[in-house]
Amino acid sequence: DAWANRTAELSALPGIEQVFMFENRGEEIGVTMNHPHGQIYAYPYVTPHTAITSARAHEHLRRTGRPLLGDVLAFEREAGERMILETDHFSAFVPFAARWPIEVHLVPHRQVGSVDELDETERDDLARVYPEVLRRIDGLYPSPTPYIAAWHQAPVNSADRRADWLHLEITSPRRAENKLKFLAGSEAAMGAFVGDVSAEETAARLRAVTLEPL
């Protein structure tokens, strides 16, 4: 509800083009605090990453008449092998072309552009699903895993929201208990990521985590 409130309030301010909510944890990703903490940025421009992904989504919509993330979601739900969990309203999966050793996408089944467009039932479901995903990520190793959890929302003034689809991307550079992935030649120079493990293996490990009752 706080995310929805801040998204709506910030989006209504003059000059704001994109609202970005995220959570960081871990010294390994540059955080100085030893606990997870969230931030919200309200940019006066559309960020470069969003501009690129939005352009691709709109091109896919133009060619097929369907939203790109809707097709990705359908593909992952049908395949099943990279799926971590599904509820009535959300799916959490390791994407087919995951870039990071741990990468989970959490996607609402109903197409919305931003968190404030989720209804009460969807928000309640999200409040259960998101912590479970984080607990599964933490269950992979004896110590807490560093991560960035980033909400990808539609640009505030998007002219055509038919291509936009809210989703959360949780990524971590942790590739083993005491090892991190660093961007080397292919990733740093060419932007071509090399996977340390398959998406299917990571998803299977996350599904296999035994969670203690809260």
C-alpha positions in Angstrom: 0.0 0.0 0.0 2.9 2.4 0.8 4.4 1.6 -2.6 1.1 2.3 -4.3 0.6 5.5 -2.4 4.1 6.8 -3.2 3.8 5.8 -6.9 0.5 7.7 -7.3 1.7 10.7 -5.4 5.0 11.0 -7.1 3.5 10.3 -10.5 1.2 13.3 -10.0 4.0 15.8 -9.5 4.8 18.1 -12.4 7.9 17.1 -14.4 8.1 13.5 -13.2 8.5 10.9 -16.0 9.3 7.7 -14.1 8.9 6.3 -10.6 11.4 3.6 -9.5 11.1 1.6 -6.3 13.8 -0.7 -5.2 15.3 -2.5 -2.2 19.0 -3.3 -1.6 20.7 -5.7 0.7 24.3 -6.6 1.3 27.8 -5.1 1.4 28.6 -7.1 -1.8 26.4 -4.8 -3.8 27.7 -1.6 -2.2 25.3 -1.2 0.7 26.7 0.2 3.9 23.8 -0.8 6.1 23.6 -4.4 7.3 19.8 -4.7 6.7 17.6 -4.5 3.6 16.4 -1.0 2.9 14.2 0.5 0.2 14.3 3.7 -1.8 12.0 5.4 -4.3 13.3 7.6 -7.1 11.2 10.0 -9.1 13.1 10.8 -12.2 12.5 13.9 -14.4 13.2 11.7 -17.4 12.7 8.1 -18.6 15.8 6.1 -17.6 17.9 4.6 -20.4 17.1 1.0 -19.4 13.4 1.6 -19.4 13.6 3.5 -22.7 15.2 0.5 -24.3 12.9 -2.2 -22.9 9.8 0.0 -23.5 10.8 0.4 -27.1 11.2 -3.4 -27.5 7.8 -4.0 -25.9 6.1 -1.5 -28.1 7.8 -3.0 -31.2 6.5 -6.5 -30.2 3.0 -5.1 -29.7 3.1 -3.5 -33.1 4.2 -6.8 -34.8 2.0 -9.2 -32.9 -0.8 -7.2 -31.3 0.2 -8.7 -27.9 2.2 -7.3 -24.9 5.7 -8.8 -24.8 5.7 -9.6 -21.1 2.3 -11.3 -21.5 3.9 -13.6 -24.0 6.9 -14.2 -21.7 4.6 -15.0 -18.8 2.6 -17.4 -20.9 5.8 -19.1 -22.2 7.2 -19.6 -18.7 3.9 -20.8 -17.2 3.5 -23.3 -20.0 7.1 -24.5 -19.7 7.0 -24.8 -16.0 10.6 -25.9 -15.5 11.8 -22.4 -14.5 8.7 -21.6 -12.4 9.3 -21.1 -8.7 5.8 -20.5 -7.5 2.4 -19.5 -8.8 -0.7 -18.1 -7.1 -4.0 -16.9 -8.5 -2.4 -13.5 -9.2 1.3 -13.8 -9.5 4.0 -16.0 -11.0 7.7 -16.0 -9.9 10.2 -17.6 -12.2 13.8 -17.6 -13.3 13.7 -16.1 -16.8 14.9 -18.2 -19.8 17.8 -15.8 -20.5 18.7 -15.0 -16.9 21.8 -12.8 -16.7 22.7 -13.3 -13.0 23.4 -16.4 -10.9 20.3 -15.6 -9.0 17.6 -13.8 -11.0 13.8 -14.1 -10.3 11.0 -12.2 -12.0 7.8 -11.7 -10.2 4.9 -10.9 -12.6 1.2 -10.2 -12.0 -1.1 -12.2 -14.1 -3.3 -9.2 -14.8 -1.6 -6.5 -17.0 -1.1 -3.3 -15.1 1.5 -0.6 -15.6 2.3 0.3 -12.0 1.9 -0.9 -8.4 -0.9 1.5 -7.7 -3.1 -0.2 -10.3 -3.1 -3.5 -8.4 -6.3 -4.1 -6.6 -6.6 -5.0 -2.9 -6.7 -8.7 -3.5 -3.6 -8.6 -5.7 -1.8 -6.5 -3.1 -2.6 -9.0 -0.4 -1.3 -11.8 -2.6 1.9 -9.8 -3.4 2.4 -9.3 0.4 2.6 -13.1 0.7 4.4 -14.0 -2.4 7.3 -11.5 -2.3 8.5 -12.5 1.2 8.4 -16.2 0.2 10.6 -15.5 -2.8 13.1 -13.7 -0.7 13.1 -16.5 1.9 13.7 -19.0 -0.8 16.7 -17.0 -2.1 18.0 -16.8 1.5 17.5 -20.6 1.8 20.1 -21.4 -0.8 23.1 -20.6 1.4 23.8 -20.5 5.2 24.2 -16.7 5.2 21.9 -14.0 3.9 22.2 -13.4 0.1 22.8 -9.9 -1.2 20.3 -8.7 -3.7 18.6 -5.8 -5.6 14.9 -6.0 -5.9 13.8 -3.5 -8.6 10.2 -2.6 -9.6 9.8 -2.0 -13.3 6.8 0.3 -13.8 5.5 2.1 -16.9 6.8 5.6 -17.6 4.4 8.1 -16.1 3.5 9.7 -19.4 3.5 6.6 -21.6 1.4 7.4 -24.6 0.2 3.8 -25.0 0.2 1.5 -22.0 -0.9 -1.5 -23.9 2.7 -2.6 -24.1 3.6 -1.9 -20.4 3.5 -4.6 -17.7 4.5 -4.1 -14.1 7.0 -6.6 -12.8 9.7 -7.1 -10.1 13.2 -8.3 -10.9 15.3 -9.7 -8.0 18.9 -10.2 -8.9 22.0 -11.3 -7.0 25.7 -11.7 -8.0 26.1 -14.6 -5.6 27.1 -17.7 -7.6 28.3 -19.9 -4.7 28.4 -19.7 -0.9 31.7 -17.7 -0.9 31.8 -16.5 -4.5 30.4 -13.6 -6.4 29.9 -13.1 -10.2 31.9 -10.2 -11.5 31.3 -8.7 -15.0 34.3 -9.8 -17.0 35.2 -9.5 -20.7 32.0 -10.6 -22.4 29.7 -8.9 -20.0 31.6 -5.7 -19.3 32.8 -5.1 -22.9 30.0 -6.5 -25.0 27.0 -6.6 -22.7 26.7 -10.3 -23.6 26.1 -12.3 -20.4 27.6 -15.7 -19.8 25.5 -17.9 -17.4 27.3 -19.7 -14.6 24.4 -22.1 -14.1 21.3 -22.8 -16.2 18.0 -21.1 -15.4 16.3 -24.5 -14.9 18.9 -25.5 -12.3 18.5 -22.3 -10.3 14.7 -22.6 -10.4 14.9 -26.2 -9.2 17.2 -25.2 -6.3 14.8 -22.4 -5.3 11.8 -24.7 -5.4 13.6 -27.3 -3.3 14.3 -24.8 -0.4 12.4 -26.0 2.7 10.8 -23.0 4.4 10.3 -22.9 8.2 6.8 -21.8 9.3 6.7 -18.0 10.1 
